[in-house]
């Protein structure tokens, strides 16, 4: 029998447990990594609760997790030739595109035209390929990024989330001096506030409620509580009736999707980061008559190395969204803490 490890195994929607699973061996362009830190993401909740049947995952049993950092412990045949060595510290991300299709060769590997075709090398870790909720993970070297010595593994586990936030604000076309609205003061929203400032935004308005909104307000953001005011009216008041230059929706509710469109000025931009689970009636008159640009955001592309540099330079504080740590063996408690937002939970870290 080969080596075994602890891993979280999903058997069906909302049916999971921690048990022994096999440690895989890396292929020619893969490494085996010891997972040092891995975070629970909102997408994990969607997968566990069965919101993506037959897609994420393709089948059961399954081990998920796609926000992680760790240490390389075994190299595939060609990895040394690309500069990888045993002992390297690296942060992971979910997508490994095929590398050959038009989307991959133009840098949009997150939209790989061969998505899901494992026989030709596509992977999406923690979605349908084995993920990081385990002691070890086999991963393509296209999906890992070396970390500087001054970065912690916890910070590395937040690189994927931070890179999505950066990709979101870049998709929205943030320019120096812009006023930005961000819907949803969760971890992605708080990181997006920081990324918007880093790109030159002069004013950031964040919409939410409760403890999370209070936390978001600490990052030089104007807070708007949707439970207390008319969001669109309030944002218009804050912008002299003009509207914001761009908005980013990380909340993905029926209300926030619509409001993210309604609060932007003529010629404004809107980026949608979350995935709504119900149909949304977009305000088409606003979109057409204000000639708005709408942008979808699927994970990230090419922004992991950018946020690693930002974190290392102190320009992006990912520690601020880490609220809890649990051993991997206590995954049920960690998952409950995350989903029920116990004690103000934002990012919950598992330590294998």
N, C-alpha and C positions, 0 to 999 in steps of 0.2 A: 504494500500500500504506500502511496506517495505521501508527501507532507500535508498536514491539515492545519487549518487555522480557524479562529472564530470569525463568523460573519453573520450579518443580518439576512435572513432568508424570507422572502415574500412568497407565500404559497397561493394567495388569492387576495382579492380586495380586502384590506383591513385584517389580513391574517398573516402575521409575521412572528418570527422568534429568532433568538440568537442560538446558533448551533455550529458544529464543526462542518466545514466545507473544504474541498481540495484546494491546494495552492497550485495555480496554473504555472506553466513554463512559458517564457517569452519567445516570440517568433523572431525572425531575422532583424526586423526594425522595431522591436519592442524591448522594454526593460521590465524587470520585476522590481517593484518598489515596496518598501516597508512603509505603510501608512502611519504617519506620526500625528496627524490632525485632520479631521474631516467634519464639515459643517452640514447641518440639515437645511434644505432649501424649500421654498414654497412649492416648487415643482415636485419634490419628493412627496409632499402631501397629496398632490394630484395623482401621482402614480400609485401610492399606497391605497388611496380611497377609490381607485378604479375609474378615474376620469379619462383615461386614455387607453381603453381596452384594445388589445391586439397590436398596439403600436409601441407604447411604453408600459410594460415590457411586451415583447412579442409573445412570450410564453412564460409559464411558471415551472419550477421554482426559480427565483431570481434574487440577485443581490444588487442593490442600487447604491446611490451616492456619487456625486460628481463635483463636489467642491472639496479639494484635498491638497495636502502637501506631505512629502515624505522623502525617503532616502533610497537611492538606487542600490539594490543588493545583488542584482544579476543582470548581465548584459546579453542582448540578442547578438547574432552573428556580426551585423554591420554597424552596431551602435557606436563602438569605439571610433570608427572612422568619421562619425559626425560629432566627435568631441565629448562623448559621454563616458563616464568612468564610475566604477563602483565607489560608493560613498558620496556621490553628488547629491546635493539637496535641491529639490525641485517642487514647483507648484503645478498642479494639474488643472486641466480644463476638459470639457466633455467631448468636443468634436474632433474627429480625425477623418478628414475628407479623403476621397479616393486619390486625389492629387493629379488627376488626368483630365477631368471634365472641364468645361468652359468656366464654371463657377470657381472651381479650385484654382485653375491657372490664372484667374484674374483676382485672386485673393479672397474670394467670397466662399471659402470652404464650409462655412456654416450653412450654406445653401447647396451643398454638393448634390449634383444631379444623380449620383449613384447612392443616395442615402439609403441605408438599410441593407445594402448588398455586401454582406460580410465576406462572401466568396472572393470579392475583388478588393477587400481591404477596408471598407468603410466601417467606422465604429462611432458610437456615441455612448461614452461611458456613463453609467448610472441611469441610462434611459432604456436602452435595450442590450448594451454590452455590460458585462459585469462591472460593478462600480466599487466605490471606495469604503462602503460600510463593512469593512473587513480589515484584517491585519495586514494583508498584502493585496496589491493590485498589479496586474499586467497591463501595460499601457504603451501605445505607439509613441515614439519619440516626437511625433508631430504635435502631441497633446500635452507636453510638459515643458516647463521653462525654468532654467536655472535661477536659483535664488542667491542673492548676496549674503555674505556671512552675517550681516547685521539684521537680517530678517528672521523672525521666529516662524516656526511651523504653523502656529495659529494664524499669523499674518498671511502666510502662504496659502492656507486653506480658504482665505477670503479673496484671493486674487481673482478667481472666476467670477464671483459676485461683483467685485469692484470693476472688472473689465466689462461686464454687462452694463453697469451704470455709466461707465465712460463711453462705451459704444452708443448708448441711448442718447446722451447729450450731444455727441458728435453727429449722430443721425439727425438730431433736431437743429443742427447748424448753429451752435452757440457762437456769437461774435462778441468781442470786447465791448462792454457797455450795455449789453442786452439785459432786459428784465425777463426772468424765466419763472414759470409756474411748474411746480412738481406735485403731482397727485400721489399720495401714499407715503407716509413717513416711516415705513419699515426700513429694513437694512438697505435695500436697493435705493430707496428714496433718499436716505441720509447720505449714502455714498454718492448719489447723483447730485445732491446739493454741493458737496465738496468738489466734484468733478466740474460742475458748472462754474463755480468760482475759479477753479484752476484754469479754465478756458477763457476767463475774462468777464464773466457775467457780473454786472454791477449790482443787481438786486435779484434775490431769489425768494419767491413766495411758495410756501409749502402748505398743502391742504390735507387735513386729516383730523384726528381727534385724540383725546386722552393722553396717556403717558407718552405714547410714541410721538405725538405732535410736540409735546413739551421737549422731548429729547432732540427732535429735529431742529427746534428753535435755537438750540445752543450752537448751531453751526452757521451763524450769521444769516439766518433766514427769517422772513416775516411769516408768522403763523396765521392760518385761517382755519377756524374750527367749523367744519361743515354742519355740525349739529346745532350751531348757534346762529349762523348767518346764511343768507343766500350767497352761495359761493361766487357765482358769476357776477352778481352785483358788487360784492365786496372787492373782487379782483379788479373790476372796472374802476371802482373808487380809488384803489391803490395805484392805478396807472393813469389817473386823470381822464378816464373814459376811453382811453386808446386801446387798452388790452396789452397783454404781454407779447414779447417778440416771438417766444416759442414756449411750448409746454411739453412735459414728459409725463405720461401716465404709467405709473408702476402698480396701481391698485387694481385696474382691470374690472371694475364694476360697471354696471349699465350706466350709472350716474356719472362716474368719473370719465368714462370714454367720451360721453357727450359734452361734459363740462370742459374737458381738455381742449375740445374744438371751439367751444363758445367763448373762451376767455382770451383767445389770441387775436391780435390786431389784423388788419388787412395785410395780406401777403405773408402772414405768419406761418410757422412750422409746428407740427405736432408729431411727437414720437410715441408709439404705443409699445410698451415693454411687456406688460402682462398679457395673459391669454384669457379673455372672458369665456365663461362656460355657458353663457346664454346669449341669444341674439341681441344685437344692439341697433337701435334706429338712429343712424347718424343724422345730424342736422344739415341736410344737403344744401339748403339755401345759404347757410353760412359758408360752407365749403366752396360753393360755386361763386357766390357774389363777393366773397372776401378773397377769392383765389388762393386758398390755403394749400400748403404742401403737407401731405400725410405720409408718415414713415413707419413701417413695421420694424420691429427689432427682434431678431432671432438670436438669442445667446450673444456671442461676440465674435469678432474676427479681427485678429491682429492687435488687440488692445491689452493682452496679458502682459507682454513685456513692457508696455507703456506704464501700466499701473504698478508693476514691480518697481520700476524706477521712481515713480511718484511716492510709493510707500517708503522706499529706502531713503528718499530725500526728505521725508517728513511732510510732503505736500498732501498726503492722503492718509487720514487716521482711520484705519480699519479696526483697530482695537476698540474704538468707541461703540461699535455695533455688536461686539462679542459680549454676551451677558451671562452665559452659562457653560459649564464643562461637565461632561459625564463620561465614565468609562463606556466603551462600546458595549460591554455586557449589560449595561443599564439602558439600552436603547428604548425599551417601552416607556420608561420614565422620562427620558430625554425627549421623545416624540410627543408625549403628553404635554410637557413643559412648553415645547415649541408651538403646538397646535392650539393650546388653550391660553397662550401668552402669559403663563404663570410668572409672577414676579417681574413683569415687564420684559419678557423674553423677546429678543431680537434674533441674534444669531446664536444657535446652540451648537457647541463643539463636542464631537465624540473623540475620545482618546483610545485608540486600539491598543 
